[in-house]
Amino acid sequence: MASSRSPNVNYNGSGYLDVTARDAIINADREQLTERRKRVMDKFYEIAAAEGLRIDSYIKLSEIGDEENV
């Protein structure tokens, strides 16, 4: 998952390992990405319905530049 945050979220501002903060950041990023995907899928369904079509198969969304999902 692509994140705009510091590449090393394991450490807090003081330089100490902070697992709780890391987990909170990862969960917030995941929730934000989930909401973005829901908005995009809703737009796909709206466009299809407006054109008299329906989506029958799987649609995979991945972030541009996200090397894990290539």
N, C-alpha and C positions, 0 to 999 in steps of 0.2 A: 504494500500500500504506500503510495506516495504521500509524503508529509512535508509541509512547509516549515516544520519545526527543526530545531537543531538535530543534526544526524545522530548525536549521542544523547538520548533522553534518559539514560541510566543514571546520570549525575545531576544533582541540583545546582543551583547558582553558586554554592560554596565549594563545589567540586567533590562532594561526598555522594556515595552511592545512595540512591533514593528509589527503591523498588515501588513503593506506594505511589509516588508522583509519576513514575514511568507508566505504571498500569493505568492510572487515571488519564494520562495524556493519550495513550494508545486507545483506550475505550472511547474517549471523546472524538478522536480522529475517525474511529470505526463508525460511530453513530453519525457523524457528519457525512461520511462517504455513503452510508446507507440511505440517508435522507436525499442526497444528491441523486443516487441511482433511482430512488422511488419517483422523484420529480421527472427524471428523464423518461422512465417507463410510462408514467402517466401521459406525457406528451406524445409518445409513440402511439399509445392507445387512442388518444384524442384525434391524432392525424388519421389513423387508420379508420376510425369510426366516421370521421367527416368525409372520407373518400368512399365509404360504403364497404370497407374491408375489415377483417379481424386478424389478429395475430394468432397463428396456430402453432408456431414452433418456438424453440428456445432462442433467446437473444442473450448474447454474452456481452457485457460491458466491462471494459478495462480502461484504466487511465492511460492517456498518451504518455509515453516515456516510462511506464511502469515495467521494468525489466522482468519481474517475477511472472507476469501474465502474458508474456509474448509467446 
